[in-house]
Amino acid sequence: MRGTRARTEHGDYRFTVKEGGSPDYRPWITTEPRGQGIPALKHAFIGFELPDGTTITQAKKIADFMNKNLVTMSLTMFGTHPLYEQRTVRLVTG
């Protein structure tokens, strides 16, 4: 996207397995900061749903693979994104 303003933030994350709260309790993988996280994700996380039938053991193997093979995560925001100009994200509660 030539000529488009963009800002990329990087963070160090680990991938962990959680058991879902749905009726089938299917495992899923989530991100947790390991040191410096991405400022725009300070009050959020990224999750990955796994296919039906995935066991906890399989999910742990997938998370282990991700932890060994992914170095950092990055988030790129373009100039039109509402958080582009903000350097920190504030949690607003009612």
MIKEKOL-597939 format. One record per residue (C-alpha): residue number from 1; x, y, z; residue in three letters. Coordinates in nm, 4 decimals, always signed. Each point is the difference from the previous one (the first is absolute). Layout:
BEGIN
<rec NUM <X Y Z> "ALA">
...
//
This chain:
BEGIN
<rec 1 <+0.0000 +0.0000 +0.0000> "MET">
<rec 2 <+0.2379 +0.2618 -0.1263> "ARG">
<rec 3 <-0.0276 +0.3399 +0.1669> "GLY">
<rec 4 <-0.2223 -0.1282 +0.2823> "THR">
<rec 5 <+0.0934 +0.0937 +0.3559> "ARG">
<rec 6 <+0.0480 -0.3025 +0.2213> "ALA">
<rec 7 <+0.1344 -0.0763 +0.3450> "ARG">
<rec 8 <+0.1113 -0.3443 +0.1132> "THR">
<rec 9 <+0.0300 -0.1056 +0.3631> "GLU">
<rec 10 <+0.1849 -0.3152 +0.1053> "HIS">
<rec 11 <-0.0304 -0.2117 +0.3114> "GLY">
<rec 12 <+0.1382 -0.3126 +0.1559> "ASP">
<rec 13 <-0.2757 -0.2558 +0.0628> "TYR">
<rec 14 <-0.0379 -0.3615 +0.0981> "ARG">
<rec 15 <-0.2793 -0.2266 -0.1130> "PHE">
<rec 16 <-0.1941 -0.1879 +0.2653> "THR">
<rec 17 <-0.2835 -0.2503 -0.0107> "VAL">
<rec 18 <-0.3347 +0.0752 +0.1603> "LYS">
<rec 19 <-0.3044 -0.2201 +0.0333> "GLU">
<rec 20 <-0.3052 +0.1509 -0.1656> "GLY">
<rec 21 <-0.3160 +0.0847 +0.1885> "GLY">
<rec 22 <-0.2304 -0.1367 -0.2677> "SER">
<rec 23 <-0.1991 -0.3195 +0.0617> "PRO">
<rec 24 <+0.2741 -0.2084 -0.1652> "ASP">
<rec 25 <+0.2866 +0.1718 +0.1909> "TYR">
<rec 26 <+0.2130 +0.0035 -0.3139> "ARG">
<rec 27 <+0.3548 +0.1245 +0.0672> "PRO">
<rec 28 <+0.1254 +0.3195 -0.1602> "TRP">
<rec 29 <+0.3276 +0.1913 -0.0060> "ILE">
<rec 30 <+0.0441 +0.3518 +0.1315> "THR">
<rec 31 <+0.2829 +0.2506 +0.0214> "THR">
<rec 32 <+0.1555 +0.1243 +0.3220> "GLU">
<rec 33 <+0.2650 +0.2725 +0.0154> "PRO">
<rec 34 <+0.3478 -0.1236 +0.0801> "ARG">
<rec 35 <+0.1697 +0.3239 +0.0877> "GLY">
<rec 36 <-0.0878 +0.3008 -0.2140> "GLN">
<rec 37 <-0.3382 -0.0428 -0.1664> "GLY">
<rec 38 <-0.1598 +0.1964 -0.2812> "ILE">
<rec 39 <-0.1381 +0.3246 +0.1527> "PRO">
<rec 40 <-0.3197 -0.0131 -0.2092> "ALA">
<rec 41 <-0.0736 -0.3458 +0.1454> "LEU">
<rec 42 <+0.0537 +0.1013 +0.3620> "LYS">
<rec 43 <-0.3613 -0.0763 +0.0925> "HIS">
<rec 44 <-0.0588 -0.2737 -0.2557> "ALA">
<rec 45 <+0.1337 -0.3311 -0.1222> "PHE">
<rec 46 <+0.0019 -0.2001 -0.3184> "ILE">
<rec 47 <-0.1442 -0.3510 -0.0036> "GLY">
<rec 48 <+0.0159 -0.2836 -0.2487> "PHE">
<rec 49 <-0.2827 -0.2512 -0.0337> "GLU">
<rec 50 <+0.1020 -0.3548 -0.0757> "LEU">
<rec 51 <-0.1882 -0.2563 -0.2101> "PRO">
<rec 52 <-0.2731 -0.2139 +0.1545> "ASP">
<rec 53 <+0.1439 -0.3082 +0.1622> "GLY">
<rec 54 <+0.3307 +0.1602 +0.0990> "THR">
<rec 55 <+0.1144 -0.1424 +0.3335> "THR">
<rec 56 <+0.1771 +0.1905 +0.2775> "ILE">
<rec 57 <+0.3158 -0.1985 -0.0782> "THR">
<rec 58 <-0.0174 +0.0958 -0.3689> "GLN">
<rec 59 <-0.0681 +0.3644 +0.0887> "ALA">
<rec 60 <+0.3059 +0.0053 +0.2282> "LYS">
<rec 61 <+0.2145 -0.1388 -0.2825> "LYS">
<rec 62 <-0.1273 +0.2741 -0.2328> "ILE">
<rec 63 <+0.0663 +0.2714 +0.2614> "ALA">
<rec 64 <+0.3472 -0.1455 +0.0644> "ASP">
<rec 65 <+0.0742 +0.0108 -0.3739> "PHE">
<rec 66 <-0.1169 +0.3633 -0.0161> "MET">
<rec 67 <+0.2136 +0.0958 +0.3022> "ASN">
<rec 68 <+0.3092 -0.1584 -0.1559> "LYS">
<rec 69 <-0.0510 +0.1388 -0.3509> "ASN">
<rec 70 <-0.1599 +0.3440 +0.0327> "LEU">
<rec 71 <+0.2348 +0.2686 +0.1310> "VAL">
<rec 72 <-0.2289 +0.3017 +0.0493> "THR">
<rec 73 <-0.3466 +0.1194 -0.0938> "MET">
<rec 74 <-0.0657 +0.3248 -0.1775> "SER">
<rec 75 <-0.3041 +0.2185 -0.0545> "LEU">
<rec 76 <-0.0040 +0.2484 -0.2867> "THR">
<rec 77 <-0.2507 +0.2846 +0.0045> "MET">
<rec 78 <-0.0569 +0.2278 -0.2954> "PHE">
<rec 79 <-0.0597 +0.3727 +0.0301> "GLY">
<rec 80 <-0.3760 -0.0489 -0.0217> "THR">
<rec 81 <-0.0117 -0.2292 +0.3068> "HIS">
<rec 82 <-0.1419 +0.1736 +0.3103> "PRO">
<rec 83 <+0.3002 -0.1072 +0.2114> "LEU">
<rec 84 <+0.2610 +0.1132 -0.2531> "TYR">
<rec 85 <+0.0710 +0.3358 +0.1667> "GLU">
<rec 86 <-0.0173 -0.1361 +0.3562> "GLN">
<rec 87 <+0.3217 -0.1187 +0.1617> "ARG">
<rec 88 <-0.1808 -0.1653 +0.2906> "THR">
<rec 89 <-0.3446 -0.1498 +0.0347> "VAL">
<rec 90 <-0.2169 +0.1089 +0.2920> "ARG">
<rec 91 <-0.2551 -0.2339 +0.1513> "LEU">
<rec 92 <-0.3273 +0.1872 +0.0368> "VAL">
<rec 93 <-0.2556 -0.1452 +0.2392> "THR">
<rec 94 <-0.3583 +0.1076 +0.0525> "GLY">
//
